[in-house]
Amino acid sequence: MDGPNNGIVLYHYSFSPYARRVLWYLALRGIDYAECKQPPTMPRPDLKAIGVNYRRIPILAIGRDIYSDSRIILRKLEELFPDEALGATTPEGKAIQKFLEIWTVEAGIFVRASQLIPTSMPLLNDPKFISDREEYSGRSWNKDQIAANRPEAVAAIRNGFKFLETTLLADGRNWVLKTDKPTLADIEAIWTFDWLNGLKGGLPRELISEKSYPKVFAWIARFNDALKTAKGQAPKPVTLDGGAAAQRILKASFAEKNLSFDPADPLGLQQGAEVEVFPIDSGSRHHDRGRLVGLTDDEVVLSTQVKATEVRLHFPRTGFRIKAVSAGGSFKL
Ligand SMILES: N[C@@H](CCC(=O)N[C@@H](CS)C(=O)NCC(=O)O)C(=O)O
């Protein structure tokens, strides 16, 4: 991709565990990029300025193509920067990598991990943060509710540690796919567990510790060492404010020249139809609207205008709804 810093702008805030998936990936690959730091709560005018309503973090632009959701971001970085990519190469490796993504992102590990946020955390006394996260998650962030959810969350996360200790890491390998260096499969497996390990008061240490799961904790430490080395060698990201980031993106060309459209898609939507796209698991009230210009089994692409400049918004299919919009408004499918 032409343009400075490989045409990449990452919108994130550093304590977002989902953003770390992308930050780590970029660091391990040594890919040069620019970043635009975001506040941890809404509103985010910097994203409005590039035509994005989607509220979750991270979001990554490559040229004038904008990718929302860490799953599609990692997939596109693998495809668009294929030299020495980090993804698995064998069918078995690809299966493990994909299952780990599904396990942590879609099948509830992250939701359970977020229920281990300790009620002593100062942010939980901030009404602005609480109402923001209630809007994002659609569930109560009241301290009593958090405390009530803790036992099931502990059970799920403890089983997660046990699973890694007794299966993928059981034979003493350094990395999930028995490679010499950490790969995407390690990122997919580690991010929630590493986040909890760093969250003071999150893990019940009497149940989950170096003693009970030595291989998992050694792997987390090894991963952080590898990351530190990689960060030391990678180009330092350039920080842009919202105005400079928008200007850079709106002036850039498209990273993807040819978009695929499946005319036999079961939704029966026409290319060019006006649609809305939004996630159905969290952040569901924030809808993006535009012309449907790309549609495959795992991607939907909208074209929208920002000050008479076209941008393309890409989302994964899993966990996202695509809704046709009639001329007068929206109707339910
Ligand atoms: N499936 C999404 C989930 C992203 C997500 O939930 N991110 C959290 C931050 S870790 C978020 O956006 N929280 C609310 C916010 O920051 O607005 C992804 O893979 O990127």
The ligand as a MOL file (V3000), in Angstrom:
LIG
                    3D

  0  0  0     0  0            999 V3000
M  V30 BEGIN CTAB
M  V30 COUNTS 20 19 0 0 0
M  V30 BEGIN ATOM
M  V30 1 N -15.6080 -8.2900 18.1650 0
M  V30 2 C -14.9880 -6.9980 18.3700 0
M  V30 3 C -15.1180 -6.5710 19.8350 0
M  V30 4 C -14.4750 -5.2310 20.1490 0
M  V30 5 C -14.7860 -4.7180 21.5350 0
M  V30 6 O -15.7270 -5.1560 22.1910 0
M  V30 7 N -13.9530 -3.7770 22.0090 0
M  V30 8 C -14.1610 -3.1520 23.3020 0
M  V30 9 C -12.8460 -2.6250 23.8250 0
M  V30 10 S -11.7810 -3.8900 24.3490 0
M  V30 11 C -15.0160 -1.9350 23.1490 0
M  V30 12 O -15.2010 -1.4380 22.0640 0
M  V30 13 N -15.5440 -1.4500 24.2640 0
M  V30 14 C -16.3790 -0.3090 24.2520 0
M  V30 15 C -15.7020 0.8980 23.7000 0
M  V30 16 O -14.5020 1.0640 23.8820 0
M  V30 17 O -16.3980 1.7090 23.0920 0
M  V30 18 C -13.5340 -7.0700 17.9180 0
M  V30 19 O -13.0370 -8.1960 17.7360 0
M  V30 20 O -12.9140 -6.0430 17.6400 0
M  V30 END ATOM
M  V30 BEGIN BOND
M  V30 1 1 1 2
M  V30 2 1 2 3
M  V30 3 1 2 18
M  V30 4 1 3 4
M  V30 5 1 4 5
M  V30 6 2 5 6
M  V30 7 1 5 7
M  V30 8 1 7 8
M  V30 9 1 8 9
M  V30 10 1 8 11
M  V30 11 1 9 10
M  V30 12 2 11 12
M  V30 13 1 11 13
M  V30 14 1 13 14
M  V30 15 1 14 15
M  V30 16 2 15 16
M  V30 17 1 15 17
M  V30 18 2 18 19
M  V30 19 1 18 20
M  V30 END BOND
M  V30 END CTAB
M  END
